[in-house]
């Protein structure tokens, strides 16, 4: 059985690089999500928070390119290394949805 690598997280868009294109013409954008929530661990609630670097390609990249910082979003995707020789993780966003309250 293939190991699973699926991520789903909500947060605020806090950094957004300009839209660019790969040499093959695919749209790509890097961005950062800030997440804060309360999670239960060992039957005890605890506040958690983090910032996650991410990248989106094609349709999701074009969608993000028109977003504003501070918008609430939900991101689904998978983790991979930032580069071949890196141990740092990068979230590859395969589905992005903006909260309806983001546009109010």
Buried (B, 14 or more C-beta within 10 A) or exposed (E): EEEEEEBEBBBBBBEBEEBEEEEEEEBBBBBBBBBEEEEEEEEEEEEEEEEBBBBBBEEBBBBBBEBEEEBBBBBBBEEEEEEEEEEEBBBBBBEBEBEEEBEE
